[in-house]
Amino acid sequence: MSKTAPSRPAWVEIDLAQMRKNFEIFVRDKPDPLGFIGVVKDEAYGHGMVKVAQTAIEFGATYIAVVTVDEALTLRQNRITGPVLVFGERTPAELEICVRHDLTCFVNDVENARRLAKVAHHLGKSAAVHVEVDTGLSRHGVRWNHALPVLKAVAQTEGLKLEGVMSHFAMSDELDKTFALQQHQRFEQVLAAMQENKLRVKYRHMCNTGGFLDLPQAHFDLVRTGILPLGVYPSQVCRRIPGLKPIMSVKARLAVIRELQPGDLVGYGMRYQATEPRRIAVLQIGYGDGYPRVRNQGTVLIHGQRAPVVGGNAMDAMMVDITEIPQAQLWDEAVLLGRQGDAEIDVHELAKLKGTVSYDVLAGWRGRLPRVYLPDN
Ligand SMILES: *Cc1c(COP(=O)(O)O)cnc(C)c1O
């Protein structure tokens, strides 16, 4: 067994050297004056929030962004002292924590701006804020055609510093950019109105990874990249950057090997029956670890070959057919996500099996599955 493997014979492996390469490639690819926000919410989509944040900072991230105040506090506890942006809306109790820990939050209405200013005044501080403009996602933010009065009020509120204005695309990574371009136009209208009213902000930002790749006209001052440095593309059709590679693999060892006799059944629900002698292996990983709950569907890589899943997989175990891989032995490594030899199971393949998107597959590996970090030298 390799010395990096944990004692549990199933784990997530993160290649930190490749993450560093991905950041290098991203920084080289982007136009020079364009800055970026390192988005590391939800444990950087299951890759490890603090490690990804530290690397993003090394490569010049203007902000690190998360979604919950707890995530932001974890960054602070890990000595990330620079600008941290917290996406979404904040409760009054959260506003106080944001001011105390110098977390940059959003205020998207006049009432919350007043509330935050009061908290800041009470603590003898001023608070940097961003305003989110809703240009069509209908999620967070003030509707584009009502944004100017809010922006004015925030800019004029003593104790607040209007540092940024942003919007977010509903669809930036598919071929049809019609709605994305309409959202971009709406955001441009808001920016033009701000200029007429002499409202200045340091940072205007609109693009996630899809927008960064495919909508250069919407880059503005910063792009918000989450999935890109992880080496995964948001869709199958967006622009590719040569050299970028996924850094997450999921692996398990062959914990049992058994010979099936004709007529033997495999797994819960008796979904597989051998019609001839077959050799199967048991992997101690299942849907309780985040693998899709499949029946006789999907494959894993063993000795660079595809071994089909047989039977219904369980919370803690799954069976794979290794009849065609005679060299397979007990405790050999199986790859459930990632590369082995020339073969690869990519995240989009697992997403299809799970009926979901790549983001959900990456972030969906549960906490009980150990993380192993391959060193970045
Ligand atoms: C998650 C998130 C991002 C990052 O999106 P990627 O597609 O992973 O780059 C950017 N902006 C906001 C507001 C987000 O919530």
The ligand as an ORCA input file, in Angstrom:
! r2SCAN-3c Opt
* xyz 0 1
  C     -20.617     29.386     -6.522
  C     -20.569     30.737     -7.098
  C     -19.587     31.077     -8.043
  C     -18.565     30.104     -8.585
  O     -19.065     29.431     -9.718
  P     -18.137     28.453    -10.590
  O     -19.002     28.064    -11.725
  O     -17.785     27.298     -9.713
  O     -16.942     29.227    -10.999
  C     -19.547     32.398     -8.485
  N     -20.436     33.307     -8.038
  C     -21.401     33.005     -7.142
  C     -22.342     34.061     -6.702
  C     -21.510     31.708     -6.653
  O     -22.469     31.421     -5.772
*
